[in-house]
Amino acid sequence: MIGNDIVDLLQAEIDSNWKRKGYLDKIFNTEEQFMITSGIHPSMIIWLLWSMKESAYKIYSREAKLREFAPLKLQCNNLIIHNNTATGNVSYENELYYTESVFDEHYIHTIASTQLEELEKVEIKITGHALFDYKKTKPASVSHHGAYLALVYL
Amino acid sequence: MDRAELIARLTPIITTYAQDKDAVASINENTDFIKDLKINSANLVDVILDVEEEFDIEIDNLSMERMLTVNAAIEIIEDKLRTK
């Protein structure tokens, strides 16, 4: 199963003040906060880690048919960033999810799967918000945020 | 604090982050923060921090996990106020 999450960085900046006292502590563990504060682009890393957690959570909640708001239980590991892409994994309960992300100055997009091979096979389409009736195209995973719509096909 | 007062203090917090402003008008105990009010999941953290400030309580991670509806929020606030 595949999960995906897109973050519109402009929208995130408008909606969320991550500098607010206590904010990061509710979402990120010590190691993740170290990744955030040790780089020159803290907000970029915040939304990258967030999209990793969200994409993994979407798979879990669909499979387990369970909803919860537990960002600290979703733990990001092995994050490697190259130019405008990143890979890593997220552990949650007893599951391990592999993630692949792409980003530029406008958005961050992450796909997650329990199978690494699956990430290689997917087709990703990122467009403006609902410009067409995307449901007819039967995407395996859908994410929208701000001005962006991300569709993933298997 | 009775339930009505609690909801009255909770509602403005939720309203701030609700993207579906029409759904705000019909807030009740069964209202779901994400499904009904379309609160962005990143803003759920703000709801929790605002609730902590408003009621001067601390919401632990386990409580936060289930704080997805008005009803759950009320239960958690009542519980934390009781043990304060």
gemmi code that builds the backbone of each chain (N, CA, C; Angstrom):
import gemmi

chains = {
    "A": [
        ("MET", (0.842, -1.200, 0.000), (0.000, 0.000, 0.000), (0.877, 1.250, 0.000)),
        ("ILE", (0.361, 2.271, -0.681), (1.157, 3.491, -0.820), (0.461, 4.666, -0.113)),
        ("GLY", (1.243, 5.560, 0.437), (0.693, 6.768, 1.045), (1.450, 7.958, 0.519)),
        ("ASN", (0.816, 9.106, 0.455), (1.565, 10.289, 0.020), (1.066, 11.535, 0.733)),
        ("ASP", (1.935, 12.521, 0.782), (1.559, 13.769, 1.446), (2.277, 14.942, 0.802)),
        ("ILE", (1.506, 15.972, 0.510), (2.118, 17.173, -0.055), (1.966, 18.342, 0.920)),
        ("VAL", (3.010, 19.139, 1.029), (2.959, 20.345, 1.856), (3.213, 21.546, 0.952)),
        ("ASP", (2.240, 22.435, 0.898), (2.405, 23.714, 0.212), (3.139, 24.620, 1.205)),
        ("LEU", (4.363, 24.948, 0.898), (5.193, 25.651, 1.891), (4.682, 27.048, 2.224)),
        ("LEU", (4.086, 27.700, 1.230), (3.538, 29.032, 1.491), (2.343, 28.928, 2.439)),
        ("GLN", (1.478, 27.928, 2.149), (0.307, 27.700, 3.005), (0.738, 27.335, 4.429)),
        ("ALA", (1.756, 26.491, 4.528), (2.244, 26.070, 5.851), (2.770, 27.269, 6.636)),
        ("GLU", (3.407, 28.168, 5.909), (3.956, 29.352, 6.586), (2.830, 30.248, 7.110)),
        ("ILE", (1.747, 30.319, 6.327), (0.597, 31.129, 6.739), (-0.118, 30.478, 7.929)),
        ("ASP", (-0.323, 29.153, 7.833), (-1.159, 28.447, 8.808), (-0.464, 28.095, 10.118)),
        ("SER", (0.842, 27.870, 10.057), (1.501, 27.317, 11.240), (2.687, 28.152, 11.700)),
        ("ASN", (2.695, 28.425, 12.969), (3.836, 29.097, 13.571), (4.608, 28.070, 14.402)),
        ("TRP", (5.565, 27.399, 13.727), (6.285, 26.321, 14.414), (7.222, 26.850, 15.491)),
        ("LYS", (7.437, 28.171, 15.512), (8.303, 28.745, 16.550), (7.555, 28.919, 17.870)),
        ("ARG", (6.258, 28.683, 17.797), (5.443, 28.784, 19.002), (5.966, 27.839, 20.094)),
        ("LYS", (5.961, 28.319, 21.323), (6.466, 27.525, 22.447), (5.700, 26.195, 22.563)),
        ("GLY", (6.429, 25.123, 22.624), (5.821, 23.809, 22.812), (5.441, 23.096, 21.530)),
        ("TYR", (5.427, 23.829, 20.428), (4.951, 23.269, 19.153), (5.795, 22.077, 18.704)),
        ("LEU", (7.085, 22.277, 18.590), (7.954, 21.200, 18.086), (7.959, 19.997, 19.025)),
        ("ASP", (7.872, 20.269, 20.337), (7.896, 19.172, 21.309), (6.714, 18.221, 21.173)),
        ("LYS", (5.599, 18.733, 20.632), (4.414, 17.883, 20.479), (4.516, 16.990, 19.241)),
        ("ILE", (5.413, 17.329, 18.335), (5.468, 16.614, 17.051), (6.761, 15.826, 16.850)),
        ("PHE", (7.879, 16.400, 17.295), (9.175, 15.815, 16.950), (9.954, 15.368, 18.184)),
        ("ASN", (10.564, 14.181, 18.083), (11.391, 13.702, 19.188), (12.737, 14.430, 19.204)),
        ("THR", (13.557, 14.110, 20.173), (14.826, 14.831, 20.361), (15.711, 14.760, 19.117)),
        ("GLU", (15.821, 13.561, 18.547), (16.676, 13.404, 17.358), (16.151, 14.220, 16.183)),
        ("GLU", (14.846, 14.194, 16.003), (14.249, 14.961, 14.896), (14.452, 16.464, 15.111)),
        ("GLN", (14.311, 16.887, 16.352), (14.515, 18.314, 16.637), (15.966, 18.714, 16.409)),
        ("PHE", (16.855, 17.772, 16.627), (18.265, 18.051, 16.359), (18.485, 18.247, 14.862)),
        ("MET", (17.844, 17.392, 14.051), (17.946, 17.544, 12.590), (17.418, 18.919, 12.169)),
        ("ILE", (16.339, 19.337, 12.799), (15.690, 20.608, 12.454), (16.582, 21.797, 12.804)),
        ("THR", (17.120, 21.773, 13.986), (17.837, 22.964, 14.458), (19.308, 23.006, 14.030)),
        ("SER", (19.823, 21.860, 13.547), (21.245, 21.877, 13.190), (21.497, 22.335, 11.759)),
        ("GLY", (20.443, 22.455, 10.950), (20.623, 22.875, 9.565), (20.356, 24.352, 9.368)),
        ("ILE", (20.523, 24.790, 8.112), (20.297, 26.214, 7.846), (18.856, 26.490, 7.406)),
        ("HIS", (18.100, 25.413, 7.125), (16.705, 25.597, 6.716), (15.762, 24.853, 7.651)),
        ("PRO", (15.610, 25.309, 8.879), (14.773, 24.553, 9.823), (13.347, 24.308, 9.324)),
        ("SER", (12.727, 25.309, 8.703), (11.329, 25.105, 8.304), (11.223, 24.050, 7.202)),
        ("MET", (12.217, 23.993, 6.348), (12.242, 22.978, 5.284), (12.293, 21.577, 5.899)),
        ("ILE", (13.148, 21.395, 6.887), (13.289, 20.076, 7.526), (12.014, 19.734, 8.306)),
        ("ILE", (11.431, 20.750, 8.941), (10.182, 20.511, 9.667), (9.120, 19.919, 8.751)),
        ("TRP", (8.909, 20.553, 7.608), (7.835, 20.081, 6.731), (8.222, 18.819, 5.981)),
        ("LEU", (9.498, 18.604, 5.801), (9.954, 17.340, 5.215), (9.648, 16.185, 6.180)),
        ("LEU", (10.031, 16.348, 7.434), (9.764, 15.311, 8.437), (8.264, 15.122, 8.637)),
        ("TRP", (7.551, 16.236, 8.616), (6.092, 16.176, 8.778), (5.461, 15.368, 7.643)),
        ("SER", (5.868, 15.624, 6.409), (5.280, 14.915, 5.268), (5.660, 13.433, 5.304)),
        ("MET", (6.832, 13.119, 5.838), (7.209, 11.701, 6.004), (6.252, 11.026, 6.990)),
        ("LYS", (6.023, 11.698, 8.113), (5.128, 11.138, 9.132), (3.708, 10.988, 8.596)),
        ("GLU", (3.231, 12.013, 7.913), (1.860, 11.995, 7.392), (1.672, 10.887, 6.353)),
        ("SER", (2.622, 10.745, 5.444), (2.460, 9.745, 4.381), (2.454, 8.333, 4.977)),
        ("ALA", (3.272, 8.105, 5.992), (3.300, 6.799, 6.652), (2.007, 6.577, 7.447)),
        ("TYR", (1.573, 7.618, 8.136), (0.346, 7.524, 8.945), (-0.867, 7.179, 8.077)),
        ("LYS", (-0.897, 7.748, 6.865), (-2.039, 7.489, 5.979), (-2.163, 6.009, 5.637)),
        ("ILE", (-1.026, 5.339, 5.458), (-1.066, 3.900, 5.178), (-1.574, 3.169, 6.420)),
        ("TYR", (-0.990, 3.502, 7.541), (-1.351, 2.836, 8.796), (-2.844, 2.988, 9.101)),
        ("SER", (-3.330, 4.214, 8.999), (-4.729, 4.445, 9.391), (-5.698, 3.754, 8.434)),
        ("ARG", (-5.293, 3.640, 7.169), (-6.147, 2.957, 6.206), (-6.162, 1.453, 6.480)),
        ("GLU", (-4.986, 0.904, 6.767), (-4.895, -0.548, 6.999), (-5.498, -0.950, 8.329)),
        ("ALA", (-5.201, -0.165, 9.351), (-5.672, -0.516, 10.695), (-7.076, 0.024, 10.958)),
        ("LYS", (-7.583, 0.854, 10.027), (-8.877, 1.514, 10.202), (-8.946, 2.189, 11.574)),
        ("LEU", (-7.878, 2.850, 11.885), (-7.736, 3.464, 13.197), (-7.237, 4.880, 13.018)),
        ("ARG", (-7.838, 5.801, 13.742), (-7.362, 7.174, 13.650), (-6.799, 7.585, 14.988)),
        ("GLU", (-5.682, 8.244, 14.947), (-5.154, 8.835, 16.168), (-4.211, 9.962, 15.773)),
        ("PHE", (-3.985, 10.864, 16.703), (-3.068, 11.967, 16.418), (-1.840, 11.751, 17.280)),
        ("ALA", (-0.878, 11.030, 16.707), (0.284, 10.633, 17.506), (1.582, 10.893, 16.746)),
        ("PRO", (1.839, 12.156, 16.418), (3.038, 12.437, 15.614), (4.344, 11.961, 16.257)),
        ("LEU", (4.376, 11.904, 17.588), (5.610, 11.471, 18.249), (5.852, 9.972, 18.119)),
        ("LYS", (4.773, 9.223, 17.871), (4.931, 7.777, 17.700), (5.462, 7.430, 16.314)),
        ("LEU", (5.312, 8.373, 15.395), (5.855, 8.184, 14.044), (7.276, 8.737, 14.067)),
        ("GLN", (8.246, 7.841, 13.982), (9.621, 8.301, 14.160), (10.415, 8.225, 12.867)),
        ("CYS", (10.967, 9.364, 12.479), (11.738, 9.440, 11.237), (13.186, 9.028, 11.487)),
        ("ASN", (13.673, 8.169, 10.613), (15.066, 7.730, 10.733), (15.752, 7.717, 9.375)),
        ("ASN", (17.084, 7.620, 9.446), (17.902, 7.436, 8.234), (17.617, 8.455, 7.135)),
        ("LEU", (17.383, 9.668, 7.514), (17.089, 10.692, 6.513), (18.371, 11.079, 5.766)),
        ("ILE", (18.277, 10.960, 4.439), (19.401, 11.382, 3.596), (18.865, 12.381, 2.574)),
        ("ILE", (19.470, 13.555, 2.540), (18.999, 14.598, 1.628), (20.029, 14.817, 0.521)),
        ("HIS", (19.538, 14.818, -0.733), (20.387, 15.068, -1.909), (19.757, 16.181, -2.713)),
        ("ASN", (20.424, 17.259, -2.930), (19.871, 18.348, -3.740), (18.396, 18.588, -3.438)),
        ("ASN", (17.514, 18.109, -4.324), (16.085, 18.355, -4.091), (15.291, 17.074, -3.840)),
        ("THR", (15.982, 16.019, -3.397), (15.273, 14.785, -3.050), (15.753, 14.298, -1.677)),
        ("ALA", (14.955, 13.423, -1.094), (15.349, 12.859, 0.205), (14.785, 11.455, 0.334)),
        ("THR", (15.505, 10.602, 1.044), (14.980, 9.276, 1.364), (15.099, 9.080, 2.874)),
        ("GLY", (14.295, 8.156, 3.365), (14.364, 7.891, 4.796), (13.384, 6.802, 5.156)),
        ("ASN", (13.181, 6.594, 6.428), (12.073, 5.734, 6.826), (11.413, 6.218, 8.103)),
        ("VAL", (10.214, 5.691, 8.285), (9.394, 6.083, 9.428), (8.960, 4.813, 10.137)),
        ("SER", (9.188, 4.736, 11.422), (8.675, 3.584, 12.161), (7.456, 4.029, 12.973)),
        ("TYR", (6.504, 3.115, 13.031), (5.244, 3.423, 13.716), (4.686, 2.121, 14.250)),
        ("GLU", (4.436, 2.041, 15.533), (4.061, 0.775, 16.145), (5.110, -0.252, 15.722)),
        ("ASN", (4.698, -1.367, 15.099), (5.708, -2.344, 14.695), (5.997, -2.317, 13.207)),
        ("GLU", (5.561, -1.259, 12.544), (5.733, -1.186, 11.098), (6.894, -0.276, 10.713)),
        ("LEU", (7.482, -0.597, 9.560), (8.523, 0.274, 9.025), (8.088, 0.728, 7.628)),
        ("TYR", (8.123, 2.021, 7.407), (7.731, 2.581, 6.121), (8.934, 3.255, 5.483)),
        ("TYR", (9.133, 2.978, 4.189), (10.197, 3.645, 3.445), (9.616, 4.897, 2.805)),
        ("THR", (10.394, 5.956, 2.773), (9.873, 7.188, 2.172), (10.834, 7.754, 1.131)),
        ("GLU", (10.238, 8.425, 0.159), (11.004, 9.185, -0.834), (10.334, 10.537, -0.981)),
        ("SER", (11.137, 11.587, -0.951), (10.574, 12.940, -1.020), (11.240, 13.736, -2.139)),
        ("VAL", (10.462, 14.657, -2.705), (11.042, 15.658, -3.609), (10.585, 17.022, -3.106)),
        ("PHE", (11.402, 18.018, -3.318), (10.990, 19.348, -2.868), (11.637, 20.438, -3.704)),
        ("ASP", (10.989, 21.583, -3.693), (11.584, 22.806, -4.234), (11.169, 23.947, -3.307)),
        ("GLU", (11.274, 25.174, -3.748), (10.955, 26.266, -2.826), (9.459, 26.413, -2.557)),
        ("HIS", (8.628, 25.713, -3.373), (7.178, 25.860, -3.228), (6.489, 24.729, -2.465)),
        ("TYR", (7.008, 23.523, -2.623), (6.318, 22.399, -1.968), (7.283, 21.280, -1.591)),
        ("ILE", (6.788, 20.392, -0.737), (7.497, 19.154, -0.403), (6.516, 18.020, -0.618)),
        ("HIS", (6.953, 16.997, -1.317), (6.070, 15.852, -1.546), (6.764, 14.566, -1.143)),
        ("THR", (6.065, 13.735, -0.370), (6.634, 12.466, 0.093), (5.706, 11.303, -0.224)),
        ("ILE", (6.298, 10.198, -0.684), (5.547, 8.950, -0.823), (6.121, 7.947, 0.165)),
        ("ALA", (5.244, 7.078, 0.671), (5.671, 6.077, 1.650), (5.098, 4.721, 1.282)),
        ("SER", (5.855, 3.676, 1.608), (5.369, 2.311, 1.401), (6.116, 1.382, 2.347)),
        ("THR", (5.493, 0.238, 2.651), (6.199, -0.751, 3.463), (7.193, -1.518, 2.589)),
        ("GLN", (7.008, -1.415, 1.273), (7.932, -2.101, 0.364), (8.728, -1.099, -0.453)),
        ("LEU", (10.017, -1.176, -0.316), (10.906, -0.253, -1.010), (10.700, -0.319, -2.532)),
        ("GLU", (10.483, -1.529, -3.063), (10.326, -1.698, -4.523), (9.118, -0.914, -5.033)),
        ("GLU", (8.092, -0.845, -4.184), (6.864, -0.187, -4.616), (7.106, 1.290, -4.924)),
        ("LEU", (8.009, 1.896, -4.175), (8.290, 3.321, -4.378), (8.880, 3.591, -5.761)),
        ("GLU", (9.576, 2.595, -6.297), (10.202, 2.770, -7.612), (9.176, 2.695, -8.729)),
        ("LYS", (8.086, 2.002, -8.460), (7.114, 1.705, -9.526), (6.071, 2.792, -9.742)),
        ("VAL", (5.877, 3.640, -8.773), (4.735, 4.543, -8.839), (4.934, 5.704, -9.818)),
        ("GLU", (3.786, 6.206, -10.245), (3.796, 7.406, -11.080), (3.203, 8.533, -10.248)),
        ("ILE", (3.877, 9.670, -10.209), (3.428, 10.786, -9.373), (3.017, 11.956, -10.254)),
        ("LYS", (1.871, 12.527, -9.924), (1.425, 13.698, -10.670), (1.103, 14.810, -9.661)),
        ("ILE", (1.757, 15.942, -9.835), (1.497, 17.074, -8.940), (0.957, 18.228, -9.777)),
        ("THR", (-0.254, 18.696, -9.425), (-0.898, 19.737, -10.230), (-1.505, 20.793, -9.319)),
        ("GLY", (-2.134, 21.772, -9.965), (-2.921, 22.746, -9.222), (-4.114, 22.023, -8.621)),
        ("HIS", (-4.699, 22.605, -7.639), (-5.777, 21.987, -6.870), (-7.008, 21.631, -7.718)),
        ("ALA", (-7.290, 20.315, -7.826), (-8.518, 19.811, -8.450), (-8.917, 20.504, -9.749)),
        ("LEU", (-8.004, 20.539, -10.690), (-8.321, 21.165, -11.973), (-9.157, 20.248, -12.853)),
        ("PHE", (-9.174, 18.976, -12.472), (-9.963, 18.017, -13.251), (-10.552, 16.994, -12.296)),
        ("ASP", (-11.414, 16.171, -12.818), (-12.057, 15.180, -11.970), (-11.094, 14.002, -11.766)),
        ("TYR", (-10.175, 14.170, -10.835), (-9.099, 13.192, -10.689), (-9.571, 11.824, -10.215)),
        ("LYS", (-10.747, 11.778, -9.575), (-11.222, 10.494, -9.050), (-11.401, 9.459, -10.154)),
        ("LYS", (-11.756, 9.960, -11.354), (-11.950, 9.061, -12.493), (-10.644, 8.379, -12.900)),
        ("THR", (-9.522, 8.994, -12.582), (-8.235, 8.420, -12.978), (-7.758, 7.353, -11.982)),
        ("LYS", (-8.554, 7.127, -10.952), (-8.290, 6.090, -9.943), (-6.881, 6.119, -9.334)),
        ("PRO", (-6.531, 7.215, -8.703), (-5.226, 7.256, -8.043), (-5.191, 6.318, -6.827)),
        ("ALA", (-4.005, 5.806, -6.504), (-3.856, 4.922, -5.348), (-3.788, 5.734, -4.056)),
        ("SER", (-3.366, 6.975, -4.183), (-3.260, 7.841, -3.007), (-3.376, 9.300, -3.445)),
        ("VAL", (-4.094, 10.076, -2.657), (-4.352, 11.484, -2.992), (-3.966, 12.357, -1.801)),
        ("SER", (-3.365, 13.502, -2.093), (-3.087, 14.449, -1.021), (-3.292, 15.847, -1.563)),
        ("HIS", (-3.990, 16.701, -0.827), (-3.972, 18.102, -1.243), (-3.718, 19.025, -0.082)),
        ("HIS", (-3.046, 20.098, -0.415), (-2.736, 21.103, 0.595), (-2.480, 22.410, -0.132)),
        ("GLY", (-3.106, 23.470, 0.347), (-2.914, 24.781, -0.271), (-3.234, 24.742, -1.754)),
        ("ALA", (-2.278, 25.126, -2.588), (-2.514, 25.221, -4.026), (-2.231, 23.911, -4.757)),
        ("TYR", (-1.821, 22.897, -4.033), (-1.356, 21.683, -4.705), (-2.229, 20.462, -4.486)),
        ("LEU", (-2.253, 19.656, -5.558), (-2.900, 18.350, -5.519), (-1.862, 17.332, -5.973)),
        ("ALA", (-1.652, 16.306, -5.168), (-0.694, 15.259, -5.536), (-1.430, 13.934, -5.690)),
        ("LEU", (-1.183, 13.281, -6.812), (-1.830, 12.004, -7.102), (-0.748, 10.964, -7.344)),
        ("VAL", (-0.947, 9.788, -6.760), (0.036, 8.723, -6.949), (-0.677, 7.518, -7.538)),
        ("TYR", (-0.089, 6.989, -8.630), (-0.666, 5.835, -9.317), (0.270, 4.652, -9.225)),
        ("LEU", (-0.311, 3.467, -9.050), (0.512, 2.252, -8.991), (0.575, 1.596, -10.355)),
    ],
    "B": [
        ("MET", (-16.449, 23.706, 36.752), (-16.883, 24.231, 35.451), (-17.880, 23.253, 34.815)),
        ("ASP", (-19.036, 23.748, 34.400), (-19.972, 22.810, 33.776), (-19.670, 22.681, 32.277)),
        ("ARG", (-20.332, 21.700, 31.695), (-20.067, 21.359, 30.308), (-20.317, 22.530, 29.351)),
        ("ALA", (-21.394, 23.264, 29.605), (-21.744, 24.382, 28.728), (-20.632, 25.441, 28.727)),
        ("GLU", (-20.125, 25.726, 29.911), (-19.052, 26.714, 30.009), (-17.789, 26.212, 29.318)),
        ("LEU", (-17.551, 24.930, 29.508), (-16.376, 24.327, 28.886), (-16.458, 24.415, 27.356)),
        ("ILE", (-17.607, 24.079, 26.807), (-17.789, 24.160, 25.347), (-17.669, 25.609, 24.888)),
        ("ALA", (-18.211, 26.525, 25.681), (-18.144, 27.951, 25.327), (-16.702, 28.450, 25.265)),
        ("ARG", (-15.866, 27.898, 26.100), (-14.450, 28.307, 26.078), (-13.649, 27.557, 25.014)),
        ("LEU", (-14.120, 26.373, 24.678), (-13.430, 25.553, 23.675), (-13.734, 26.016, 22.245)),
        ("THR", (-14.980, 26.429, 22.020), (-15.428, 26.773, 20.667), (-14.575, 27.831, 19.950)),
        ("PRO", (-14.244, 28.942, 20.598), (-13.423, 29.926, 19.868), (-12.055, 29.386, 19.450)),
        ("ILE", (-11.509, 28.493, 20.246), (-10.211, 27.897, 19.901), (-10.353, 27.088, 18.615)),
        ("ILE", (-11.372, 26.242, 18.597), (-11.585, 25.381, 17.432), (-11.891, 26.222, 16.194)),
        ("THR", (-12.702, 27.260, 16.401), (-13.121, 28.118, 15.287), (-11.927, 28.752, 14.579)),
        ("THR", (-10.922, 29.119, 15.339), (-9.731, 29.734, 14.761), (-9.114, 28.881, 13.657)),
        ("TYR", (-9.125, 27.566, 13.852), (-8.405, 26.690, 12.919), (-9.320, 25.950, 11.940)),
        ("ALA", (-10.640, 26.045, 12.145), (-11.574, 25.341, 11.263), (-11.552, 25.966, 9.875)),
        ("GLN", (-11.391, 25.120, 8.872), (-11.427, 25.638, 7.508), (-12.847, 25.651, 6.953)),
        ("ASP", (-13.694, 24.800, 7.523), (-15.089, 24.817, 7.120), (-15.857, 25.681, 8.132)),
        ("LYS", (-15.972, 26.974, 7.806), (-16.577, 27.909, 8.756), (-18.080, 27.662, 8.930)),
        ("ASP", (-18.712, 27.049, 7.916), (-20.143, 26.736, 8.045), (-20.364, 25.650, 9.100)),
        ("ALA", (-19.443, 24.699, 9.124), (-19.572, 23.597, 10.083), (-19.401, 24.085, 11.519)),
        ("VAL", (-18.709, 25.207, 11.673), (-18.494, 25.772, 13.008), (-19.821, 26.128, 13.664)),
        ("ALA", (-20.753, 26.612, 12.839), (-22.060, 27.038, 13.351), (-22.808, 25.895, 14.032)),
        ("SER", (-22.528, 24.666, 13.587), (-23.269, 23.543, 14.162), (-22.385, 22.634, 15.029)),
        ("ILE", (-21.404, 23.226, 15.663), (-20.532, 22.437, 16.546), (-21.341, 21.774, 17.659)),
        ("ASN", (-21.115, 20.477, 17.823), (-21.713, 19.766, 18.957), (-20.705, 18.732, 19.448)),
        ("GLU", (-21.094, 17.924, 20.397), (-20.115, 17.011, 20.999), (-19.586, 15.978, 20.019)),
        ("ASN", (-20.354, 15.686, 18.974), (-19.910, 14.674, 18.016), (-19.047, 15.240, 16.893)),
        ("THR", (-18.861, 16.549, 16.880), (-18.103, 17.167, 15.794), (-16.667, 16.646, 15.773)),
        ("ASP", (-16.251, 16.252, 14.559), (-14.898, 15.731, 14.355), (-14.009, 16.864, 13.834)),
        ("PHE", (-12.881, 17.084, 14.478), (-12.012, 18.215, 14.115), (-11.558, 18.171, 12.660)),
        ("ILE", (-11.193, 16.977, 12.216), (-10.649, 16.876, 10.854), (-11.763, 16.642, 9.823)),
        ("LYS", (-12.604, 15.646, 10.075), (-13.637, 15.303, 9.085), (-14.678, 16.393, 8.919)),
        ("ASP", (-15.155, 16.958, 10.022), (-16.237, 17.948, 9.939), (-15.722, 19.372, 9.777)),
        ("LEU", (-14.755, 19.745, 10.595), (-14.305, 21.149, 10.593), (-13.139, 21.396, 9.646)),
        ("LYS", (-12.604, 20.292, 9.098), (-11.473, 20.381, 8.146), (-10.270, 21.125, 8.753)),
        ("ILE", (-10.048, 20.861, 10.018), (-8.852, 21.434, 10.634), (-7.641, 20.686, 10.081)),
        ("ASN", (-6.684, 21.444, 9.597), (-5.439, 20.906, 9.078), (-4.716, 20.155, 10.206)),
        ("SER", (-4.174, 18.975, 9.907), (-3.579, 18.178, 10.983), (-2.414, 18.909, 11.684)),
        ("ALA", (-1.699, 19.742, 10.938), (-0.611, 20.504, 11.588), (-1.178, 21.515, 12.593)),
        ("ASN", (-2.424, 21.932, 12.371), (-3.059, 22.879, 13.294), (-3.681, 22.200, 14.519)),
        ("LEU", (-3.771, 20.864, 14.479), (-4.272, 20.166, 15.670), (-3.338, 20.432, 16.851)),
        ("VAL", (-2.068, 20.580, 16.542), (-1.090, 20.907, 17.586), (-1.434, 22.257, 18.214)),
        ("ASP", (-1.846, 23.213, 17.361), (-2.225, 24.534, 17.886), (-3.467, 24.438, 18.764)),
        ("VAL", (-4.420, 23.610, 18.338), (-5.626, 23.425, 19.154), (-5.214, 22.929, 20.538)),
        ("ILE", (-4.331, 21.939, 20.562), (-3.898, 21.357, 21.830), (-3.141, 22.386, 22.692)),
        ("LEU", (-2.249, 23.132, 22.057), (-1.502, 24.152, 22.818), (-2.433, 25.250, 23.342)),
        ("ASP", (-3.405, 25.648, 22.506), (-4.377, 26.667, 22.935), (-5.221, 26.174, 24.106)),
        ("VAL", (-5.632, 24.910, 24.032), (-6.432, 24.330, 25.106), (-5.600, 24.280, 26.401)),
        ("GLU", (-4.346, 23.922, 26.277), (-3.465, 23.889, 27.455), (-3.386, 25.268, 28.109)),
        ("GLU", (-3.253, 26.296, 27.264), (-3.156, 27.669, 27.796), (-4.480, 28.125, 28.402)),
        ("GLU", (-5.555, 27.896, 27.660), (-6.875, 28.379, 28.092), (-7.294, 27.777, 29.437)),
        ("PHE", (-7.017, 26.480, 29.616), (-7.486, 25.803, 30.815), (-6.352, 25.559, 31.835)),
        ("ASP", (-5.170, 26.033, 31.501), (-4.004, 25.863, 32.353), (-3.804, 24.398, 32.762)),
        ("ILE", (-3.765, 23.554, 31.753), (-3.564, 22.121, 31.982), (-2.465, 21.637, 31.045)),
        ("GLU", (-1.996, 20.426, 31.281), (-1.028, 19.838, 30.362), (-1.642, 18.593, 29.744)),
        ("ILE", (-1.628, 18.546, 28.415), (-2.207, 17.393, 27.730), (-1.067, 16.449, 27.347)),
        ("ASP", (-1.077, 15.271, 27.966), (-0.005, 14.313, 27.695), (-0.191, 13.689, 26.313)),
        ("ASN", (0.837, 13.002, 25.851), (0.802, 12.448, 24.492), (-0.310, 11.432, 24.280)),
        ("LEU", (-0.560, 10.630, 25.290), (-1.596, 9.609, 25.169), (-2.977, 10.248, 24.991)),
        ("SER", (-3.225, 11.335, 25.722), (-4.505, 12.056, 25.581), (-4.577, 12.719, 24.214)),
        ("MET", (-3.458, 13.283, 23.782), (-3.416, 13.978, 22.496), (-3.801, 13.031, 21.363)),
        ("GLU", (-3.372, 11.782, 21.479), (-3.640, 10.797, 20.425), (-5.114, 10.671, 20.097)),
        ("ARG", (-5.949, 10.803, 21.118), (-7.382, 10.594, 20.848), (-8.175, 11.893, 20.783)),
        ("MET", (-7.498, 13.019, 20.807), (-8.208, 14.299, 20.810), (-8.617, 14.731, 19.400)),
        ("LEU", (-9.522, 13.964, 18.801), (-9.925, 14.228, 17.418), (-11.357, 14.726, 17.298)),
        ("THR", (-12.076, 14.737, 18.406), (-13.464, 15.204, 18.372), (-13.708, 16.153, 19.554)),
        ("VAL", (-14.805, 16.900, 19.456), (-15.183, 17.796, 20.551), (-15.404, 16.989, 21.828)),
        ("ASN", (-16.076, 15.853, 21.672), (-16.356, 15.008, 22.822), (-15.075, 14.538, 23.522)),
        ("ALA", (-14.119, 14.070, 22.739), (-12.854, 13.614, 23.321), (-12.140, 14.774, 24.006)),
        ("ALA", (-12.170, 15.941, 23.373), (-11.514, 17.112, 23.963), (-12.136, 17.451, 25.313)),
        ("ILE", (-13.465, 17.428, 25.376), (-14.158, 17.737, 26.634), (-13.768, 16.746, 27.727)),
        ("GLU", (-13.775, 15.465, 27.366), (-13.409, 14.426, 28.342), (-12.003, 14.652, 28.886)),
        ("ILE", (-11.093, 14.962, 27.965), (-9.691, 15.152, 28.366), (-9.550, 16.391, 29.256)),
        ("ILE", (-10.201, 17.479, 28.870), (-10.116, 18.718, 29.670), (-10.694, 18.474, 31.069)),
        ("GLU", (-11.864, 17.824, 31.109), (-12.502, 17.546, 32.415), (-11.588, 16.701, 33.295)),
        ("ASP", (-10.999, 15.700, 32.665), (-10.108, 14.785, 33.388), (-8.888, 15.535, 33.936)),
        ("LYS", (-8.290, 16.379, 33.102), (-7.091, 17.111, 33.529), (-7.418, 18.152, 34.602)),
        ("LEU", (-8.609, 18.762, 34.484), (-9.002, 19.764, 35.485), (-9.223, 19.094, 36.844)),
        ("ARG", (-9.762, 17.892, 36.781), (-10.062, 17.151, 38.001), (-8.785, 16.773, 38.749)),
        ("THR", (-7.763, 16.408, 37.987), (-6.531, 15.934, 38.636), (-5.496, 17.036, 38.823)),
        ("LYS", (-5.907, 18.267, 38.560), (-4.972, 19.377, 38.653), (-4.559, 19.660, 40.098)),
    ],
}
model = gemmi.Model(1)
for chain_id, residues in chains.items():
    chain = gemmi.Chain(chain_id)
    for i, (resn, *xyz) in enumerate(residues, 1):
        res = gemmi.Residue()
        res.name, res.seqid = resn, gemmi.SeqId(i, " ")
        for name, pos in zip(("N", "CA", "C"), xyz):
            atom = gemmi.Atom()
            atom.name, atom.element = name, gemmi.Element(name[0])
            atom.pos, atom.b_iso = gemmi.Position(*pos), 0.0
            res.add_atom(atom)
        chain.add_residue(res)
    model.add_chain(chain)
structure = gemmi.Structure()
structure.add_model(model)
structure.setup_entities()
